Amino acid sequence: MRYEIFGYKIEISKKLESDNIPDDLEQAIKVIKSYGMRAGSTQAQRDAAKKATEARQKLAREKIQNAINLLRLENRKLTNYAIAKESGCSINTIKKYLKEYEREKTQG
């Protein structure tokens, strides 16, 4: 039997009759089965997750930029709270992208 748990591959090669399995080994097999028999994510899954993350980030940046533009047109203060309320993004997301924007501005 082969199991993968927490990144380790475990192989039990000795064949035992179900009546002859020691109790501690039987308990260990139950624990291994309950905590994850799944293999790690495939390259396709990692690529799909990366693509989805990039799409979410792009959408958040667009929402924030649109909110900033709208607030400027209305001559309102550009506070994190106002941008968050207008864009629908969280305060933490606003802070994250404004920090990135400031960093790019100073470098470029």
Summary of the structure (lengths in Angstrom):
residues: 108
radius of gyration: 25.7
end to end distance: 56.8
largest distance: 79.6
contacts: 226
relative contact order: 0.08
helix: 64%
strand: 7%
